[in-house]
Amino acid sequence: MAVWEQRKGEVHYRAADHHTFSLYLRGGSQVREVSSSAIRSNSTGSPGAICTLPAGDCFAWKNEGYLRWLHVYFRDRHLGCATGNIATTPARVLFGCDPALRELCQRFLLVLDWEDPDQGIVLGHALMTLLARARAIEHVTSDFRAPNGGLTGAQRRAVEDTVEKGLANRITVRDLAEVSGLSPRQFSRAFTVSYGRSPYEWVLRQRVERARDLLSDGQKARDVAELCGFSSQTHMIRRFRAAFGYTPTAIR
């Protein structure tokens, strides 16, 4: 596993001898596939977007903004362990959507200490679950296709981009409804269908995850609270502990 960051530039995937699962953590709306074999040249990523890249394939992307994403690298034998020895190559999926996989990564893989032997069993189970689910991702996603009654792909990207850029400020349901072209009531209902939680809960989660990233980079808690839109440092600490089970001090 690895967490990567990039400000601008090109990203190449050159016929690797392993499969790759990729989850966009931050940014992505300015990432566009430019491979010669691109089949959706106009599609872009966004926070929460998923890619599964089979071994042997070649891809290239152009990135014009900040990007942070999680990678999990695996081979056929790992996939076989996760699926009961059903050895099938994972499907090629670009900028897909699966709330279950996203939650698994955010609540387990990105919270656990990868170097702590005591957390190894939980980490192993989480990874096996991820691989089993990733094998079937082509059947549960279609390029951010909206679930019945949910937001469309364009609406999701508009909402996530708005939150990404405005996290330091107050964000209301009305603000997000406007960029989606829906009434607040329609938006709240569609958002919950797509994300499995209310807009308030989801935005709060983005705030604490951004706070975790900034704290990991060594920024002061007081400054982080302001950058992430919390009313005070105390408010951030309380929400942080509720989300992760430990305080910002543990991160620092």
C-alpha positions, -999 to +999 in steps of 0.1 A: +000+000+000+011+036-005-004+071-003+009+094-030+007+131-035+013+152-066+009+189-074+010+189-112+023+167-139+017+134-157+010+100-142+020+069-161+011+033-155+035+012-177+024-024-180+031-033-144+034-069-134+008-063-106-028-051-104-035-017-088-065-005-068-066+033-066-088+056-045-087+094-049-085+110-015-081+147-025-084+164-058-089+146-091-113+170-109-083+182-130-071+147-138-078+135-174-068+103-190-047+109-221-037+073-230-039+063-266-064+037-256-086+061-236-122+052-240-137+081-221-114+110-229-137+136-213-141+118-179-122+131-148-116+120-113-128+134-080-124+127-043-138+092-038-133+080-074-119+045-078-097+030-105-087-007-109-058-012-133-051-047-144-015-059-148+000-055-182-021-025-193-007+010-200-023+042-190-014+079-188-031+108-171-025+146-171-029+163-138-034+201-135-039+204-098-032+189-063-038+152-061-036+127-032-046+090-036-043+056-020-028+027-039-031-010-031-009-033-052-017-070-055-012-100-077-033-129-088-024-150-058-037-123-034-069-121-054-073-158-052-069-158-014-096-131-012-121-148-035-117-184-026-092-193-054-113-178-081-084-165-102-098-138-125-082-106-136-098-075-122-118-054-147-104-021-159-124+006-142-116+043-145-131+069-121-157+044-108-178+048-076-184+024-048-193+039-014-187+006+004-150+005-008-145+041+000-158+036+035-136+006+040-105+025+030-114+056+051-125+037+082-098+010+082-069+012+058-062+049+063-067+048+101-047+017+110-010+019+117+005-002+088+037-008+108+020-020+140+021-058+143-008-057+167-030-042+140-018-066+113-047-091+116-073-063+112-054-048+083-051-082+066-089-088+069-096-053+055-073-058+026-089-092+017-123-076+019-111-048-004-098-072-030-129-094-030-151-063-035-127-048-061-130-079-082-167-072-086-165-035-089-174-035-125-208-048-115-215-021-089-202+010-107-205+028-140-184+059-141-202+076-113-236+067-126-262+078-102-280+052-081-318+053-085-328+086-070-292+097-065-270+124-079-255+121-113-218+119-119-216+156-129-235+166-098-212+145-076-181+161-091-196+196-087-204+190-051-171+174-042-151+201-060-171+228-042-164+212-008-128+206-016-122+242-025-144+257+003-136+235+033-123+264+053-156+282+050-192+275+061-208+251+037-246+248+037-270+224+020-283+253+000-248+260-014-244+224-025-279+222-039-273+252-061-242+237-077-263+206-083-292+224-099-316+210-073-338+223-045-324+218-010-350+191-003-343+173-036-306+175-031-306+162+005-326+132-006-304+124-036-272+130-017-282+105+010-290+079-017-256+084-033-234+087-003-252+068+024-251+097+048-265+133+051-247+162+035-238+175+070-222+142+081-203+139+048-189+174+049-179+169+085-160+138+075-142+157+048-132+183+075-117+158+099-099+139+071-084+171+058-074+180+094-057+146+097-037+152+065-026+187+076-016+175+111+004+147+096+023+173+076+033+190+109+009+220+109-003+234+142-037+223+155-048+259+158-041+267+122-055+234+110-088+241+128-092+273+109-082+258+075-107+230+079-136+252+089-140+243+125-154+270+148-125+264+173-096+241+181-117+225+208-145+218+183-120+202+159-105+180+187-140+168+197-150+159+162-116+144+155-118+121+185-153+110+176-143+102+140-110+083+147-109+074+183-078+094+191-069+131+194-049+153+170-020+151+195-016+114+186-011+124+149+015+150+157 
